Amino acid sequence: MTEDHVADALPTAEHHEGGFRPMWEQMMKDADVSRGGPHLGEFIEQVRTLMDHARLANPTDAQALDLISRLKEVNAALAETVVDEWSAPSWTRHELPARGNITLPPYRVKRASRKGVETAITFRTAHLGGNAAAHGGQMAVGFDELCGMAAAIHAGSVTRTASLTIDYRSITPLNTELTLRSWVENQEGRKVYVRATLHEGERLCAEAHGLFIVLRPGQA
């Protein structure tokens, strides 16, 4: 992952006081990019696979009762690992898909600078809308994440989404590596205007435009 300006785009101590994110120095303290341990990536992949299977599951009564019992045990074990938002590894594990954030469609950053962000993104079975196509709302999650990244890198500051409009141009397939590009068209003071496209090869699946607002120091 090449991120020319990512470090500059991450929050300052003043932003952390606003409760948005921990400051960059705190996130990367002692170069701790191993938070969550060496098996975090495989753990996340197994949970994603669980979500894929659950999306299409049709268990019998006996299977459901057995799975409920086992899931309760897993959830009880998981509860013992839970930390606060600022201590979770998803902010520091940049080598993992979507930085280890399981709520996002998995993506891998190929290029990132003030000129824009290019990523390889995949919508999995868990993101199914219907007829083997990705759900439009799940696509919006991907656009929001990566438009926000482009806005933050360009502005060199933390931003919040003010508006995001998506035009769906063709079917977006599941379990296929797609290309999502996002870039800033213009910045007027605290207002950052972003565009983005999602392609399967040469075919345009969707495009988006949004407005992101640069936060003032201490603003949440």
C-alpha positions in Angstrom: 0.0 0.0 0.0 1.5 3.3 -1.0 0.0 6.3 0.9 1.9 9.5 0.1 -0.1 11.6 2.5 -2.0 9.2 4.7 0.0 10.1 7.9 -0.7 13.8 7.4 -4.4 13.0 6.9 -4.9 11.2 10.1 -6.3 12.9 13.3 -4.4 15.2 15.5 -4.6 15.2 19.3 -7.2 18.0 19.1 -9.4 15.8 16.9 -9.0 13.0 19.4 -10.3 15.4 22.1 -13.4 15.8 20.0 -14.0 12.0 20.3 -13.5 11.3 16.6 -10.5 9.0 16.5 -7.3 8.6 18.5 -4.5 10.8 17.4 -2.0 9.3 14.9 0.8 9.1 17.4 -1.4 7.1 19.8 -2.6 4.8 17.0 0.9 4.0 15.8 2.6 4.1 19.2 5.8 2.0 19.2 5.0 1.1 15.6 2.5 -1.4 16.9 1.0 -2.7 13.7 0.7 -6.2 15.2 -2.3 -5.3 17.4 -4.7 -8.2 17.4 -1.8 -10.7 16.8 -0.5 -12.6 13.8 -3.7 -14.6 13.4 -6.1 -11.6 13.2 -6.3 -11.8 9.4 -7.4 -15.4 9.4 -9.8 -14.7 12.3 -11.5 -12.0 10.2 -11.6 -14.2 7.1 -13.3 -17.0 9.1 -15.9 -14.5 10.4 -16.5 -13.2 6.9 -17.0 -16.8 5.7 -19.5 -17.3 8.5 -21.4 -14.2 7.3 -21.3 -15.5 3.7 -22.8 -18.9 4.8 -25.3 -17.3 7.1 -26.6 -15.1 4.3 -27.8 -18.2 2.4 -28.4 -20.5 5.3 -31.6 -22.5 5.5 -31.1 -24.8 8.5 -33.4 -27.5 9.8 -34.8 -27.1 13.3 -32.1 -29.4 14.7 -29.3 -27.7 12.8 -30.5 -24.3 14.0 -30.6 -25.4 17.6 -27.2 -26.9 17.4 -25.7 -23.8 15.6 -27.4 -21.5 18.2 -25.8 -23.4 21.0 -22.3 -23.2 19.4 -22.7 -19.6 18.4 -23.5 -18.7 22.0 -20.3 -20.3 23.1 -18.3 -18.4 20.4 -20.0 -15.1 21.3 -19.2 -15.7 25.0 -15.6 -16.3 24.1 -15.5 -13.2 21.8 -17.0 -11.1 24.5 -13.8 -11.7 26.5 -11.7 -10.1 23.8 -13.7 -6.9 23.3 -11.8 -3.6 23.9 -12.8 0.0 23.5 -13.1 1.6 20.1 -9.7 3.3 20.3 -7.9 0.1 21.2 -9.4 -2.1 18.4 -6.8 -3.2 15.9 -8.7 -2.1 12.8 -7.1 1.3 12.9 -3.5 0.0 12.7 -3.7 -3.2 10.6 -3.2 -1.5 7.2 -1.8 -4.7 5.7 -5.2 -6.4 6.1 -8.2 -6.0 3.7 -10.2 -2.9 4.7 -7.7 -2.4 7.5 -9.2 -5.3 9.4 -12.6 -3.6 9.7 -15.1 -6.5 9.3 -18.1 -4.2 8.8 -16.6 -3.0 5.4 -16.5 -4.8 2.1 -12.9 -6.1 1.9 -10.6 -3.8 -0.1 -6.9 -3.4 -0.8 -5.4 0.0 -1.5 -3.3 0.0 -4.6 -2.5 3.7 -4.7 -3.3 6.6 -2.4 -2.2 10.3 -2.7 -3.6 13.7 -3.0 -4.3 12.8 -6.7 -6.8 10.1 -5.6 -7.2 6.6 -4.3 -7.4 3.4 -6.3 -8.5 0.2 -4.6 -9.4 -3.4 -5.4 -12.7 -4.2 -3.7 -14.8 -7.3 -3.5 -18.4 -7.7 -2.5 -18.9 -11.1 -1.0 -21.9 -13.4 -0.6 -22.8 -11.6 2.6 -23.3 -8.4 0.5 -25.9 -10.1 -1.7 -28.8 -7.9 -2.8 -30.5 -10.3 -5.2 -29.9 -12.3 -8.4 -26.2 -12.7 -7.6 -25.7 -8.9 -7.5 -24.2 -6.8 -4.8 -26.7 -4.8 -2.6 -26.8 -1.1 -3.4 -26.5 -0.2 0.3 -23.4 -2.3 0.7 -21.9 -0.6 -2.3 -22.7 2.7 -0.7 -20.6 1.6 2.3 -17.7 1.0 0.1 -18.1 4.3 -1.7 -18.4 6.2 1.6 -15.3 4.6 3.0 -13.1 5.3 0.0 -14.5 8.7 -0.9 -13.8 9.7 2.7 -10.3 8.4 2.4 -9.7 10.5 -0.7 -11.1 13.6 1.0 -9.0 13.1 4.1 -5.8 12.6 2.2 -6.4 15.6 -0.1 -7.4 17.9 2.7 -4.8 16.6 5.1 -7.3 16.5 7.9 -10.2 14.4 9.3 -13.5 14.7 7.3 -17.1 13.7 7.8 -19.6 12.8 5.1 -22.1 15.5 4.5 -23.8 14.0 1.4 -23.2 11.0 -0.9 -25.1 10.3 -4.1 -24.7 7.0 -6.0 -25.8 6.3 -9.6 -26.0 2.5 -10.3 -25.1 1.9 -13.9 -25.0 -1.9 -14.3 -25.1 -5.1 -12.2 -22.2 -5.3 -9.7 -21.1 -9.0 -9.4 -20.3 -10.7 -6.1 -17.0 -12.4 -5.3 -15.2 -10.6 -8.1 -12.3 -8.1 -7.7 -13.5 -4.7 -8.8 -11.7 -1.4 -9.1 -13.0 1.6 -7.1 -11.3 4.9 -7.8 -12.0 8.1 -5.8 -10.6 11.6 -6.2 -11.2 15.1 -5.1 -12.6 17.4 -7.8 -12.5 20.6 -5.7 -12.1 22.0 -2.2 -13.7 25.2 -1.0 -12.6 25.9 2.5 -13.9 23.1 4.7 -16.0 21.6 1.8 -14.3 18.8 -0.1 -16.1 17.6 -3.3 -15.3 14.0 -4.2 -16.1 11.8 -7.2 -15.7 8.0 -7.5 -16.3 5.1 -10.0 -16.6 1.4 -9.6 -15.6 -0.8 -12.5 -15.5 -4.5 -13.4 -12.8 -4.4 -16.0 -13.9 -1.7 -18.5 -17.6 -1.9 -17.5 -18.9 0.8 -15.2 -20.9 -0.6 -12.4 -21.6 2.6 -10.4 -20.4 6.1 -9.8 -20.7 8.5 -6.9 -20.2 12.1 -5.9 -20.1 13.4 -2.4 -19.5 16.4 -0.1 -17.2 15.9 2.8 -16.6 18.5 5.5 -13.2 19.1 7.2 -13.6 18.9 11.0 -12.5 21.8 13.1 -10.0 21.0 15.9 -12.0 19.2 18.7 -15.1 18.8 16.6 -16.6 15.3 16.6 
